[in-house]
Amino acid sequence: MDPSNQYQEQFEKGTRVFQKLFTAWMDGNNWSHPVMTSLVRSSLDGASWFHSSQISGLRQRKLFSPGPRIFLGIERLNYFVWRYQTEGTLIPNTTSSNHYANATPVLEEGEPPSVGWWVEVFLGTRMPLDFDLTAHHFSEEQAEKLSRNFGRLIRRLCARKEIDLIDDLRRTIREHYPAGDDHRISRLKGVICGESTWSPAELELELSALVMLADGLEGPSTEKALLERIR
């Protein structure tokens, strides 16, 4: 095999793994773009090295050359979340744990990983040991079916709570859907209204966020329960 092809394939795999890991961590902690930006800034003692555009780039796998300060910001926030969960110490420069009281850190063998670990995962030279990379794989047909069924589920849950899809959908998404990315919100609205579907890769990345939306509407509260409901 041509070495250049080998390393290119390794890098592409790494960025996909990092995309899934980063998105699942962020959505699982119910962090919007502004919240995560603020927490990283606090973790870096006020340094504004991490912005919403970079978050979107990592989540959408469009940022292929993040600077080293990006990885430091991610590592510091993850470390301070772990410290809060184990010691009860607030993240530096915050006065309450309002946005991270129930947050879960990414761990490797029970410890928050180093800056180098995050870089190596992104480059594809290391695979996370404690993060399930094979949890869900969908075919095109399955993704389309699950998208349609999810849209119907949300419409039923909204009807039950007398939420109007025209007047109240934007507010409902803002309250219960953690991702602040305009493209994802637009696609979600399309799925709920039966106008579009997710690709297999999109659905895989959306699952944790969709659980939060469904749970906020008093629907399924775990990935397993949600998938059982919409299969």
C-alpha positions in Angstrom: 0.0 0.0 0.0 1.2 3.5 -0.8 2.2 5.0 2.6 0.5 8.3 1.8 -2.8 6.4 1.3 -2.2 4.5 4.5 -1.8 7.7 6.5 -4.7 9.4 4.8 -7.0 6.6 5.7 -5.7 6.7 9.2 -6.4 10.4 9.5 -9.9 10.1 8.0 -10.7 7.4 10.5 -9.4 9.5 13.3 -11.4 12.6 12.4 -14.6 10.4 12.2 -13.9 8.9 15.6 -13.2 12.3 17.1 -16.4 13.7 15.5 -18.4 11.0 17.2 -16.6 11.3 20.5 -16.8 15.1 20.7 -20.5 15.2 19.6 -21.6 12.5 22.0 -19.7 14.2 24.9 -21.1 17.6 24.2 -24.7 16.5 23.6 -24.6 14.1 26.5 -23.8 17.0 28.8 -26.5 19.2 27.3 -24.0 21.9 26.3 -25.1 24.4 23.7 -22.4 26.2 21.6 -22.4 29.3 23.9 -22.3 27.2 27.1 -19.4 25.1 25.9 -17.5 28.2 24.6 -18.0 29.9 28.0 -16.9 26.8 30.0 -13.8 26.4 27.9 -12.9 30.1 28.3 -13.4 29.7 32.1 -11.2 26.6 32.0 -8.5 28.6 30.2 -8.6 31.4 32.8 -10.3 33.7 30.3 -8.4 33.0 27.1 -10.9 33.0 24.2 -9.3 30.3 22.1 -12.5 28.2 21.4 -15.4 29.6 19.3 -18.7 28.4 18.0 -17.4 28.1 14.5 -14.7 25.7 15.7 -17.3 23.7 17.6 -19.4 23.4 14.5 -16.3 22.4 12.5 -15.5 19.5 14.8 -19.1 18.4 15.0 -19.6 18.4 11.3 -16.1 17.1 10.5 -15.2 20.1 8.6 -12.3 21.4 10.7 -9.3 19.3 9.6 -6.5 21.4 11.0 -7.5 22.6 14.5 -4.8 24.5 16.3 -3.1 23.1 19.4 -5.0 25.5 21.7 -8.2 23.9 20.7 -7.1 20.6 22.1 -5.8 22.3 25.2 -9.2 23.9 25.8 -11.0 20.6 25.3 -8.6 18.8 27.6 -8.8 21.5 30.3 -12.6 21.5 30.4 -12.8 17.7 30.5 -10.3 17.6 33.3 -12.2 20.2 35.4 -15.5 18.4 34.8 -13.8 15.3 36.2 -12.4 17.2 39.1 -15.8 18.6 39.9 -17.4 15.1 39.8 -14.7 13.6 42.0 -13.8 16.5 44.4 -16.7 18.9 44.1 -14.4 21.8 43.1 -15.9 24.3 40.7 -14.5 24.9 37.3 -12.1 27.9 37.6 -13.7 31.3 37.1 -17.3 30.0 37.6 -19.4 30.8 40.6 -21.8 27.8 40.3 -22.0 24.4 38.7 -25.2 25.3 36.9 -24.0 24.1 33.5 -22.0 21.1 34.6 -23.4 19.7 37.8 -24.4 16.5 36.0 -21.8 16.6 33.3 -19.8 13.4 32.5 -16.1 13.6 31.6 -14.4 11.5 28.9 -12.2 9.0 30.6 -9.5 6.6 29.6 -9.0 3.8 32.0 -10.8 5.8 34.7 -8.7 9.0 34.3 -9.2 12.2 32.2 -6.9 11.9 29.2 -4.0 14.2 28.4 -3.9 16.8 25.6 -1.8 14.4 23.6 -4.5 11.7 23.8 -7.0 14.1 22.2 -4.6 14.9 19.5 -3.8 11.3 18.8 -7.4 10.3 18.6 -8.0 13.1 16.1 -5.0 12.0 14.0 -6.1 8.4 14.1 -3.0 7.1 15.9 -5.0 6.1 19.0 -8.4 4.6 19.4 -10.3 5.4 22.7 -10.5 2.4 25.0 -13.6 3.4 27.0 -15.8 4.9 24.3 -18.1 2.6 22.4 -17.4 3.2 18.7 -19.8 0.5 17.4 -22.9 1.3 19.3 -25.1 2.1 16.3 -24.6 1.6 12.6 -27.6 2.2 10.3 -28.2 1.5 6.6 -29.7 4.1 4.3 -33.1 2.4 4.5 -33.0 2.1 8.3 -32.0 5.8 8.7 -34.8 6.9 6.5 -37.3 4.7 8.4 -36.1 5.8 11.8 -36.2 9.5 10.7 -39.8 9.2 9.6 -40.8 7.4 12.8 -39.0 9.9 15.0 -40.8 12.7 13.3 -44.2 11.0 13.9 -43.2 10.4 17.6 -42.3 14.1 18.2 -45.5 15.2 16.5 -47.5 12.9 18.8 -45.7 14.1 21.9 -46.2 17.7 20.9 -49.9 17.1 20.3 -50.2 15.5 23.7 -48.7 18.6 25.3 -50.7 21.0 23.1 -47.5 22.3 21.4 -48.3 23.8 18.1 -45.8 22.9 15.4 -46.0 26.3 13.7 -46.1 28.6 16.6 -44.2 26.7 19.3 -41.7 24.4 17.5 -38.8 26.9 17.6 -39.2 27.5 21.3 -39.6 23.7 22.0 -36.4 22.9 20.2 -34.5 25.7 21.9 -35.6 24.4 25.3 -34.9 20.7 24.8 -32.5 20.2 21.9 -28.9 20.8 23.0 -27.3 21.5 19.6 -27.1 25.2 18.6 -26.0 24.5 15.0 -28.3 26.1 12.5 -27.9 23.3 9.9 -28.8 20.6 12.4 -31.8 22.6 13.7 -33.0 23.1 10.2 -32.7 19.4 9.4 -34.4 18.5 12.7 -37.4 20.7 11.9 -37.6 19.1 8.4 -37.6 15.6 10.0 -40.3 16.6 12.5 -42.5 18.0 9.8 -41.9 15.0 7.5 -40.0 16.9 4.9 -36.5 15.4 5.2 -34.6 12.5 6.7 -31.2 11.9 8.3 -28.4 10.0 6.6 -27.0 7.0 8.6 -23.9 9.1 9.7 -26.1 12.1 10.7 -28.5 9.9 12.7 -25.7 8.2 14.6 -24.4 11.6 15.7 -27.8 12.9 16.5 -29.0 10.1 18.8 -27.9 11.6 22.2 -29.4 15.0 21.3 -32.7 13.4 20.1 -33.0 11.5 23.4 -32.9 14.9 25.2 -35.6 16.3 23.0 -37.8 13.3 23.4 -37.2 13.2 27.1 -38.0 16.9 27.4 -41.4 16.1 25.9 -42.0 13.2 28.3 -41.1 10.6 25.8 -38.3 8.0 25.8 -35.4 9.0 28.0 -32.6 6.6 26.8 -31.2 5.7 23.4 -32.3 2.1 23.8 -35.9 3.2 24.7 -36.0 5.7 21.8 -34.7 3.2 19.2 -37.2 0.6 20.4 -40.0 3.2 20.1 -39.2 4.3 16.5 -38.0 1.0 14.9 
